[in-house]
Amino acid sequence: GKQHLMNLTHGAGVVSATFSRSGKFAASLSWDNTIRIIDPQTFNELHSMQHNNQTGRWLSTFGCSFDPLHENFFITGSMANPPVLD
């Protein structure tokens, strides 16, 4: 069968994935309400956090963008009310 480079450890479908500008980090957002940060060179998970990604049927899913100047930071949409920064 077909071999995969890696398996993301999400409990539900991945709705968005992106690489940092340098390629040092990758982020994936999932319907399981997690964001995972991985090292694309080793495929090791560097960090995982809870995040409400349940946008419902009328809103598009969230994406994630790394800060172009400080790739240790990223931003994504939030269903939290009031909005918060973690």
N, C-alpha and C positions, 0 to 999 in steps of 0.2 A: 504494500500500500504506500500511499504518499507519506513522506516524512515531513514533520514540521520543524521549524527552527526552534520554537519554544511554545509552551502552553501557558497562557495567562491564567493565574489562579483566581479567577472570579467565579462566583456562584451563579451568575446569570450573564446574559449577553453584554458584550462590550459595545457601548454606544459611541465612544470617541477614543482616539489614541493619537498622540502627537510626540514628536521629538523636540528636544531643546535645540537651540541654534547650532551649538557645537556638536550635537549628537551624544553628549555625555549622559543625558537622562532621557527617559521616555515616560510618559504618563498615560494611563488608561482609566477611563471612567466607565462604570458598569451599572446596569439595572439593579445589581445587588447592593447599591448604595455605598460603594467604595471607590476611592481613587487609589491607584497603585502607582508608585514611582519605581522604575527599574533601571538597572545599568544595562544598556543594550549590548555592551561588549561581553558581559558575563552572564546576562539574563538573570542576575540576582535581584530580588526585590529589596529595594533600599528603604521604602517606607510605604505604609498603608494607612488610610484614614477613612473614617465614616463620612459620608456626604449624601444628603438627600437628593437623589437624581430622579425622583418620581414626578415628572412634569405633567403627567396626565396625557390625555389624547389630543388636546388642542394646542399644546406648546411643543416646539421642537426640543430635542434633547440638548443637553449641555455639551459644550466643547471645552477645551482647556488650551490655554496659551501660556508659554513660558515668557518671562520678561527678557527682552532681547539684550539688555545690559547686565542683568544679574540672573543667570540661569538657575540659581537656587530658589527662585520665586516663580510662581505661576498663579494664574487667575482662572476662575470658572464661574458660571452662573450659580445661583443658589435659590432654593425654595424656602430658605429660612426667613422668618418674619419676626422681628426686624432682621435685615441682612447683617451678617457678621463677617469679620476677617479672622481666620485662624492661622 
